[in-house]
């Protein structure tokens, strides 16, 4: 890949900050124009997202508040992939903990992506299930919100109103809807 036109070269990275949720590194890089410097790179943990669809063509979502962006909106369920856990297992577990609905059947990998590849590594995996069983109240007390089955027919409207929070939600829903048309 280094032979590709426009490729950057890297010569190592030194860690500036490190914890479970975020790492900040200074990467020694050389741009295609020959200039070399230390470039800030933020590394976030892998995230697994559950897109759970019911037989009424609705997606299971959480209406919630995100303080960092000061927004209310809908999010798909998901969270950090724990050490030793696979992405699909994380997505299913997080869906049950955050909503009280356990995905049923075999989950299918839908899409993986990096939302901000210029300066951030933040791998996101989306898995889809067609069905869920209600197992009780949500058990994750940090992820408080209103659990709703939202009609997929509302996705474009909610996106226009900026009521779909985060790229994990937006990319997953738009990719799913587009792949059904294909």
C-alpha positions in Angstrom: 0.0 0.0 0.0 3.0 2.4 0.6 3.6 2.3 -3.2 0.1 3.8 -3.8 0.0 7.4 -5.0 -0.8 9.6 -2.1 0.2 7.1 0.6 1.6 8.4 3.9 4.5 6.7 5.6 4.6 6.0 9.3 7.7 5.6 11.4 6.2 4.7 14.8 3.9 6.1 17.5 4.5 7.2 21.0 1.6 7.0 23.5 0.6 10.3 25.2 -2.5 9.1 27.1 -4.0 5.7 27.6 -7.1 4.3 29.4 -9.9 1.8 28.6 -11.9 4.1 26.4 -9.4 6.3 24.6 -5.7 6.3 23.7 -3.9 9.3 22.3 -0.8 8.9 20.3 1.7 11.0 18.4 2.5 9.2 15.2 5.7 10.1 13.3 4.4 10.5 9.7 5.6 11.6 6.4 3.0 13.1 4.0 3.1 12.4 0.3 4.7 15.9 -0.2 7.8 14.7 1.8 7.0 16.8 5.0 7.5 14.9 8.2 6.0 15.6 11.7 4.2 14.1 14.7 0.5 13.7 14.0 -2.1 13.3 16.8 -4.1 10.1 16.5 -7.0 9.2 18.8 -7.6 5.4 19.2 -11.0 4.4 20.4 -12.1 0.9 21.4 -14.0 -1.4 19.0 -17.8 -0.8 19.2 -20.5 -3.4 18.3 -23.9 -2.2 17.3 -27.1 -4.3 17.3 -29.7 -3.6 14.6 -32.7 -5.5 15.8 -35.7 -5.6 13.3 -39.1 -6.9 14.2 -41.8 -8.4 11.9 -43.5 -4.9 11.7 -40.4 -3.4 10.0 -39.4 -1.5 13.1 -35.9 -1.1 14.6 -35.3 -1.4 18.4 -33.8 1.9 19.5 -33.2 4.0 22.6 -34.3 7.6 22.8 -31.7 9.3 25.0 -29.6 12.3 25.7 -25.9 12.6 24.8 -24.2 15.3 27.0 -21.0 15.6 24.8 -23.0 16.9 21.9 -26.0 18.2 23.9 -28.5 16.2 21.8 -31.6 14.1 22.3 -32.2 11.4 19.7 -32.5 7.8 18.8 -29.6 5.3 19.0 -29.2 1.7 18.1 -28.0 -0.4 21.0 -24.4 -1.4 21.5 -21.2 -0.8 23.3 -17.5 -1.5 23.8 -16.3 -5.0 22.8 -14.8 -6.5 25.9 -11.5 -8.4 25.9 -12.2 -12.0 24.8 -15.7 -11.2 23.5 -16.6 -11.4 19.9 -18.4 -8.4 18.3 -21.7 -10.1 17.7 -21.8 -11.4 21.3 -21.2 -7.8 22.5 -24.0 -6.4 20.3 -26.5 -9.0 21.5 -25.5 -8.6 25.2 -25.6 -4.8 25.0 -29.0 -4.9 23.3 -30.5 -7.0 26.1 -28.8 -5.0 28.9 -29.9 -1.6 27.5 -33.4 -2.5 26.3 -34.6 -5.6 28.0 -35.0 -7.2 24.6 -32.8 -10.2 23.7 -32.1 -10.6 20.0 -33.2 -14.0 18.8 -31.8 -16.3 16.1 -28.5 -16.0 14.4 -27.2 -12.5 14.1 -25.7 -11.5 10.7 -22.7 -9.2 10.2 -24.1 -6.2 8.3 -21.2 -3.8 7.9 -18.0 -2.6 9.6 -16.6 0.9 9.2 -14.2 3.6 10.5 -16.2 6.9 11.0 -13.3 9.3 11.2 -10.3 7.8 9.5 -8.3 11.0 9.1 -7.3 11.3 12.7 -9.2 8.7 14.7 -9.3 4.9 14.8 -12.7 3.9 15.9 -13.8 0.5 14.5 -17.5 -0.1 14.4 -19.2 -3.5 13.6 -22.9 -3.7 13.0 -24.9 -6.9 13.4 -28.5 -7.4 12.4 -31.1 -9.7 14.0 -34.7 -10.3 12.8 -36.5 -10.7 16.1 -36.2 -10.3 19.8 -37.8 -11.6 22.9 -38.7 -9.3 25.8 -36.8 -10.6 28.9 -37.6 -7.8 31.4 -36.5 -4.3 32.2 -33.1 -2.9 31.1 -30.3 -3.7 33.5 -27.7 -1.2 32.3 -28.5 1.8 34.6 -26.0 4.1 32.8 -27.7 3.8 29.4 -31.0 5.3 30.6 -33.6 6.3 28.0 -36.9 5.3 26.4 -36.9 2.0 24.6 -38.9 2.2 21.4 -39.6 0.2 18.3 -39.1 2.8 15.6 -40.6 2.3 12.1 -37.9 2.1 9.5 -40.1 4.3 7.3 -39.1 7.2 9.6 -35.3 6.8 9.2 -35.0 9.6 6.5 -37.2 12.0 8.5 -35.3 11.4 11.7 -32.0 11.8 9.9 -33.1 15.2 8.4 -34.2 16.3 11.9 -30.8 15.2 13.3 -32.5 12.8 15.7 -30.4 9.7 14.8 -27.4 10.0 17.1 -23.9 8.9 16.0 -22.5 7.3 12.9 -23.1 3.8 14.3 -26.9 4.5 14.1 -26.9 6.5 10.9 -24.6 4.2 8.9 -26.3 1.0 10.1 -29.8 2.1 9.3 -29.0 3.7 5.9 -26.8 0.8 4.9 -29.5 -1.7 5.9 -32.3 0.1 4.0 -30.1 0.6 0.9 -29.1 -3.1 0.9 -32.7 -4.2 1.0 -33.3 -2.2 -2.2 -30.3 -3.7 -4.0 
